[in-house]
Amino acid sequence: MAEVTLDLRGQPKAEAYAELEQHVEAVLEGIHDDVAAMATMSCLLHHAFGHLWTGFYRVVEPGKLLRVGPYQGTLGCLEIPFGKGVCGTAAAEGRTVVVEDVHTFPGHITCDGRSASEIVVPVFGPQRELIAVLDIDSEHKATFDDLDRRALEKLMGWFSRRG
């Protein structure tokens, strides 16, 4: 299959995510490499929706430390401790965190001053171990909602099904 990035802006969000999910599954068919999948998903999500920053922070010390992984966008923070900022909170609590206005989130870590809203989704491996978090930043407030949460959690299910 010829890998193509989709621009899904302007489509109804539910339809866009459904199309993106099919595309991701097709592109990653036969792939069992987490880093390759993270790089591919970062690219496809970033270009589909035109986000400010889209990428993964990988667990390098379980329960303690995240390190930047594949991403699209400006320079990201290199390391984030569990419990710090939106990414660290999602990792520590093992749940998706949606922030309408990052400036109101206690302890928000500013990697790019243009960031206004954020969603961070935990990524679990086949044994339900936390392997990473997906972090998406927007330069607009209140970009992400429950539809984004559900769709992105479903998309991140690829990692628990791999191998």
C-alpha positions as CSV (number, residue, x, y, z in Angstrom):
1,M,0.0,0.0,0.0
2,A,1.2,3.5,-0.8
3,E,1.4,5.3,2.5
4,V,-0.5,8.6,2.3
5,T,-1.2,11.2,4.9
6,L,-4.9,12.2,5.1
7,D,-6.1,15.8,5.7
8,L,-9.4,15.2,7.6
9,R,-10.0,18.8,8.7
10,G,-13.4,20.0,7.8
11,Q,-15.0,16.5,8.1
12,P,-17.3,15.7,11.0
13,K,-15.0,14.5,13.8
14,A,-16.6,11.1,14.2
15,E,-16.3,10.4,10.5
16,A,-12.7,11.7,10.4
17,Y,-11.6,9.4,13.2
18,A,-13.4,6.4,11.6
19,E,-11.5,7.0,8.3
20,L,-8.2,7.6,10.2
21,E,-8.6,4.4,12.2
22,Q,-9.1,2.3,9.0
23,H,-6.1,4.0,7.4
24,V,-3.9,3.4,10.4
25,E,-4.9,-0.2,10.6
26,A,-4.1,-0.7,6.9
27,V,-0.7,1.1,7.0
28,L,0.4,-0.8,10.1
29,E,-0.8,-4.2,8.9
30,G,1.9,-6.8,9.6
31,I,3.9,-4.3,11.8
32,H,4.8,-5.4,15.3
33,D,7.3,-2.6,16.2
34,D,6.1,-0.1,18.7
35,V,8.4,2.7,17.7
36,A,7.5,2.4,14.0
37,A,3.8,2.4,15.0
38,M,4.3,5.5,17.2
39,A,6.1,7.3,14.4
40,T,3.4,6.4,11.9
41,M,0.5,7.3,14.2
42,S,2.1,10.6,15.1
43,C,2.4,11.5,11.5
44,L,-1.0,10.4,10.5
45,L,-2.8,12.1,13.4
46,H,-0.8,15.3,13.1
47,H,-1.5,15.8,9.4
48,A,-5.1,14.6,9.6
49,F,-6.1,17.2,12.1
50,G,-3.4,19.9,11.9
51,H,-2.5,19.9,15.5
52,L,0.3,21.9,17.0
53,W,2.2,18.9,18.5
54,T,1.4,15.2,18.2
55,G,3.6,12.5,19.7
56,F,4.5,9.9,22.3
57,Y,6.3,10.0,25.5
58,R,7.7,6.5,26.2
59,V,8.0,4.9,29.7
60,V,11.7,4.5,30.3
61,E,11.5,4.0,34.1
62,P,8.1,2.4,35.0
63,G,6.3,4.5,37.5
64,K,9.0,7.2,37.3
65,L,10.0,8.7,34.0
66,L,8.7,9.4,30.5
67,R,11.1,10.3,27.6
68,V,10.1,11.8,24.3
69,G,9.5,9.4,21.5
70,P,8.3,9.8,17.9
71,Y,6.5,13.0,17.3
72,Q,5.5,15.7,14.8
73,G,5.8,19.4,15.7
74,T,8.2,21.7,17.4
75,L,10.8,20.6,19.9
76,G,9.2,18.7,22.7
77,C,10.2,18.3,26.4
78,L,12.8,15.5,26.6
79,E,11.8,14.0,29.9
80,I,8.8,14.2,32.1
81,P,8.5,12.6,35.5
82,F,5.4,10.7,36.4
83,G,2.9,12.9,38.1
84,K,4.2,16.2,36.6
85,G,2.2,18.1,34.0
86,V,-0.5,16.7,31.9
87,C,1.6,13.8,30.5
88,G,3.0,12.8,33.8
89,T,-0.5,12.9,35.4
90,A,-2.0,10.7,32.7
91,A,0.9,8.3,33.1
92,A,0.7,8.2,36.9
93,E,-3.1,7.8,36.9
94,G,-3.3,5.5,33.9
95,R,-6.2,7.5,32.5
96,T,-6.8,10.0,29.6
97,V,-6.6,13.6,30.6
98,V,-8.4,16.3,28.6
99,V,-7.4,19.9,29.3
100,E,-9.5,22.7,27.8
101,D,-7.1,25.4,28.8
102,V,-3.5,24.4,29.7
103,H,-3.0,27.6,31.6
104,T,-5.5,26.5,34.3
105,F,-3.9,23.0,34.7
106,P,-1.8,22.9,37.9
107,G,1.8,22.2,37.1
108,H,1.4,22.4,33.3
109,I,4.8,22.0,31.6
110,T,5.1,24.5,28.8
111,C,7.1,23.0,25.9
112,D,5.6,25.4,23.3
113,G,4.1,28.6,24.5
114,R,1.5,28.5,21.7
115,S,-0.2,25.4,23.3
116,A,-3.7,26.2,24.6
117,S,-5.4,22.8,25.0
118,E,-4.2,19.3,25.3
119,I,-5.2,15.6,25.4
120,V,-3.0,12.9,26.8
121,V,-3.9,9.2,26.3
122,P,-2.2,6.3,28.1
123,V,-0.8,3.6,25.8
124,F,-0.9,0.1,27.2
125,G,0.9,-3.0,25.9
126,P,-0.4,-6.6,25.6
127,Q,0.1,-7.3,29.3
128,R,-1.8,-4.0,30.2
129,E,1.6,-2.4,31.1
130,L,1.9,1.3,30.5
131,I,4.4,1.7,27.6
132,A,3.8,5.4,26.7
133,V,1.4,8.2,26.5
134,L,0.1,9.9,23.4
135,D,0.2,13.7,23.8
136,I,-1.6,16.1,21.4
137,D,-1.5,19.9,21.8
138,S,-3.6,22.5,20.1
139,E,-3.0,26.2,19.8
140,H,-6.8,26.7,20.3
141,K,-8.6,26.3,23.6
142,A,-11.2,23.5,24.1
143,T,-10.1,21.6,21.0
144,F,-10.5,18.2,22.6
145,D,-13.7,16.5,23.9
146,D,-15.1,13.2,24.8
147,L,-15.3,12.1,21.2
148,D,-11.6,12.7,20.8
149,R,-11.0,10.8,24.1
150,R,-12.9,7.7,22.9
151,A,-11.5,7.7,19.4
152,L,-7.9,8.1,20.5
153,E,-8.2,5.5,23.3
154,K,-9.6,3.1,20.6
155,L,-6.7,3.9,18.2
156,M,-4.2,3.4,21.0
157,G,-5.7,-0.1,21.5
158,W,-3.4,-1.1,18.6
159,F,-0.5,-1.4,21.0
160,S,-2.3,-3.9,23.3
161,R,-3.4,-6.0,20.3
162,R,0.0,-6.1,18.5
163,G,2.2,-9.1,18.4
